[in-house]
Amino acid sequence: MTLVLSEENYDELFEESQQINKCKLGLEPFEDFYQTPKQLGKGYSREIEVYPELWLTVYDEEYYHDVLTKFLLIVILSSLVF
């Protein structure tokens, strides 16, 4: 079974699961930690900025079902003036 989530549902689930106190984890200012929502599975992802604008992400996640997220992509085209 595949679980299909809208971008809004996906964001809500992840916001609810981010109630972890980052101070307890001992994160540096250049690190982020995200817990997988319990409704979807178990695990976490951790992002580390190894160089300005270059991030390393480590995933340790296991989902109960396949998850498909529908993201809205907005493309803004601008005219180039010569």
Residue, then its C-alpha position, 0 to 999 in steps of 0.5 A: m500500500t502506498l500512502v499519498l501525502s500532500e505537501e501540507n500534510y507532509d509538513e504538518l506531520f514533520e512539524e509535530s514530530q520535531q518536538i525534540n529538544k535540540c539542546k539535549l542532542g548536543l547539536e552544533p549551529f551547523e547541524d539539524f536533526y529531524q525525527t521521522p513521524k511515528q505515523l509514517g515509520k521510525g528513524y531520523s535524518r541529520e544534516i551537517e553543513v560541511y562547507p558553506e552551502l554544502w550539506l551532508t545528510v545522513y538518513d536512518e529511516e524505516y517506513y511502514h509503507d511506501v510514501l509518495t509526497k505531492f509537492l507543488l512546484i512553482v516556476i517563475l519565469s522572468s524576462l531578461v532585459f538586454 
